[in-house]
Amino acid sequence: MKKWRLSAAGVLAANLLAAALLTACGGGGGDTVAITTPPPTTTPPTQEPGMPTLSGNGANDGYVWINYRRAQVGVAVLSRNSLIDKAAQGHSDYQRINNTISHQQTAGLQGYTGASLSDRLTAAGYRTTAPSAIGEVISATSNTSGFYQAEELITAIYHRYVIFDPRFREIGTGSATVTGGYTYFTADFGASGGYNALGRGNIATYPISNQTSVPVNFYSDTEAPDPVPDQNLVGYPVSVHADGSGSDTIVVRSFTITPRGGTALSTRLLSYDAGTNNSVRNAAAIIPLAPLAAATTYDVSFNGTVAGVAVSRSWSFTTK
């Protein structure tokens, strides 16, 4: 059986105060997950209006796919920064050389460019001024496609939080492949001197309204941290996203997913107010506790507050 590994980390720095945006195994480093169940099958659709064309360059294709999905969601697309590219490529190379997946690097090992994401960005020449934010998602898969790698990271809910965070303005990506083995994909995100924004009280949703060919499942154990610790095979995560300043906390009053004409599914709620969201304030999600049905329309309803503003959204999507 194939192995598949994912990990996500992020760091928020605002007004010279550093805080965790999204961490994996404490502080965003040192985590290693080896999965021996079959990997998810959430490959990008083969036909979708407006979708980009695969170039075969893994780093570039991952960047293009992330921006494609961000544009669909309604958050700002990201400018590619060559300095962030350098940091991301260096980290993919380090993981390939040392056969590891981690947000941390160990000094003295071949390919070392900096212990933490912040260190690696600094070494690459990327500097930030407050308010600023940085984040990172990484994966190791047997599939070399950058579209595939980016889509799998979007499927993994804590990774999606980083990828769709409205604050980010810039991105860099890197990809390194072991012949006959893993492709290590890294996406690093940055914002310096200010953030992009949806606006106070606004949210973005994913899957988006009327999206089709949505995958039906997700293997929770392939993500670190594990969003559904007591179960592996679950349904596709549904999420809402808001701006990331300190006051933009999402508080969930109700959040449901229902097959058209049926009854609401059993789900696990990931939210800051419920204490299940890995300390992320500006996003929330529900994960169905069983795979979704194929070729089925699902109705989603969210009711809560964002930065203290009442917000209600209803939308639908259809599965593959």
Secondary structure, 3 states (H helix, E strand, C coil): CCCCEEEEEEEEEECCEEEEEECCCCCCCCCCCCCCCCCCCCCCCCCCCCCCCCCCCHHHHHHHHHHHHHHHHCCCCCEECHHHHHHHHHHHHHHHHHCCCCCCCCCCCCCCCCCCHHHHHHHCCCCCCCCEEEEEEEEEECCCCHHHHHHHHHHCHHHHHHHCCCCCCEEEEEEEECCCCCEEEEEEEEEECCCCCCCCCCCEEECCCCEEEECCEEEHHHCCCCCCCCCCEEECCEEEECCCCCCCCEEEEEEEEEECCCCCCCEEEECCCCCCCCCCCCEEEEEECCCCCCCCEEEEEEEEEECCEEEEEEEEEEEC
